[in-house]
């Protein structure tokens, strides 16, 4: 199709009243593209590398009312799913970072742009105590500077814990 691709026209076709079935036949084995097709409502996705029998089987399955994805497409989907499960498992295995009440106070002030001197004045503690808390925070969160500290606190959602 010279001006549009299958993903562009799928919603238009599916909006018709005669309940059409769509099977994408594509050279792409990109997870994001496959997911976009599924979200658009296509009923099947067959990689162009599929053999004749798989193509015929796919058409039959979709005409029977079952979604169909060729073996190459299923392999991509399963591998990506397994990878995402492993990432979730790794994240869950990481120990939860717990900040003390004082560390949370200091982080909030760092996020507001306060200097160590301003933090010391605000919390009625010495500059040295602020620097010790900063060093402890940097070590606890495995960061090297205030920007990384702020990013890590935000990513880990530590202010709401």
C-alpha positions in Angstrom: 0.0 0.0 0.0 1.7 3.2 -1.2 0.3 5.8 1.2 -0.8 3.8 4.3 0.1 0.6 6.0 -2.1 -2.2 7.3 -2.0 -0.8 10.8 -3.2 2.6 9.6 -6.2 1.1 7.7 -7.2 -1.6 10.2 -9.4 0.6 12.4 -11.2 1.9 9.3 -11.9 -1.6 8.1 -12.9 -2.9 11.5 -15.4 0.0 11.9 -17.5 -1.2 9.1 -20.8 -2.9 10.0 -20.2 -6.3 8.3 -17.8 -7.5 11.0 -14.6 -8.0 8.8 -11.7 -10.2 9.9 -8.2 -8.9 9.5 -5.0 -10.9 9.3 -1.8 -8.9 9.0 0.8 -10.5 6.7 4.0 -8.6 7.5 7.8 -8.9 7.3 8.0 -7.2 10.8 8.7 -9.3 13.9 8.9 -6.3 16.1 7.1 -6.7 19.5 5.8 -3.1 19.5 4.4 -3.4 16.0 2.8 -6.7 16.8 1.2 -5.3 20.0 0.0 -2.2 18.1 -1.8 -4.5 15.6 -3.3 -6.5 18.4 -4.5 -3.3 20.1 -6.0 -2.1 16.8 -8.2 -5.3 16.8 -6.6 -7.4 14.1 -7.5 -11.1 14.3 -4.3 -12.6 13.2 -0.7 -11.7 12.5 1.4 -13.9 10.2 5.1 -13.3 9.4 5.9 -13.4 5.7 8.4 -16.2 6.4 5.5 -18.5 7.3 5.0 -21.5 5.0 1.9 -22.1 2.9 0.3 -24.5 5.4 0.6 -22.0 8.3 -0.9 -19.3 6.1 -3.9 -21.5 5.2 -4.3 -22.6 8.8 -4.2 -19.0 9.9 -7.0 -18.0 7.5 -9.1 -21.0 8.6 -8.7 -20.2 12.3 -9.6 -16.6 11.9 -12.6 -17.4 9.8 -13.7 -19.8 12.6 -13.5 -16.9 15.0 -10.1 -17.7 16.7 -7.2 -15.3 16.7 -4.1 -16.6 15.0 -0.4 -15.7 15.2 2.2 -17.5 13.2 4.9 -19.5 15.0 7.6 -16.7 14.5 5.2 -14.2 15.9 4.3 -16.4 18.9 8.0 -17.0 19.5 8.6 -13.2 19.7 5.6 -12.7 22.0 6.6 -15.5 24.3 10.3 -14.5 24.5 9.4 -10.9 25.2 6.9 -12.0 27.9 9.6 -14.2 29.5 12.1 -11.3 29.4 9.6 -9.0 31.1 8.9 -11.6 33.8 12.6 -12.0 34.5 12.9 -8.2 34.8 10.0 -8.1 37.2 11.5 -10.9 39.2 14.9 -9.2 39.4 13.2 -6.0 40.5 11.3 -7.8 43.2 14.5 -9.5 44.4 16.2 -6.2 45.0 16.0 -5.2 48.6 13.6 -2.4 49.4 15.4 0.8 50.1 14.3 2.3 53.4 15.1 5.9 54.2 15.0 7.3 57.7 12.7 10.2 58.6 15.7 12.5 58.6 17.0 11.2 55.3 13.6 11.8 53.8 13.6 15.4 55.1 17.0 16.0 53.6 16.0 14.5 50.2 12.9 16.7 50.1 15.1 19.8 50.7 17.7 18.7 48.1 14.8 18.3 45.6 13.8 21.9 46.4 17.3 23.0 45.5 18.5 23.7 49.0 22.3 23.8 49.6 23.8 21.9 52.6 24.0 25.2 54.5 20.4 25.9 53.9 19.4 22.4 54.9 21.4 22.7 58.1 19.7 26.0 58.9 16.2 24.6 58.1 16.6 21.4 60.2 18.7 23.0 63.0 21.6 20.6 62.5 25.3 21.2 61.6 26.6 21.3 58.1 28.7 18.2 58.9 25.6 16.3 59.9 23.9 17.3 56.6 27.1 16.1 54.7 27.0 12.8 56.6 23.4 12.3 55.7 24.1 13.2 52.1 27.0 10.7 52.0 24.8 8.0 53.6 22.0 8.6 51.0 24.4 8.5 48.1 25.8 5.2 49.4 22.4 3.7 50.2 21.0 4.6 46.8 24.2 3.9 44.9 24.4 7.3 43.2 27.2 9.8 42.6 25.6 13.2 42.7 22.4 15.1 43.6 20.8 14.7 40.2 21.2 10.9 40.3 19.9 11.0 43.9 16.8 12.9 42.9 16.2 10.6 39.9 16.6 7.4 42.0 14.3 8.7 44.7 11.7 9.5 42.0 12.1 6.2 40.2 11.9 4.1 43.3 9.0 6.2 44.6 10.8 6.6 48.0 9.0 9.7 49.1 5.7 7.9 49.5 7.0 5.0 51.5 
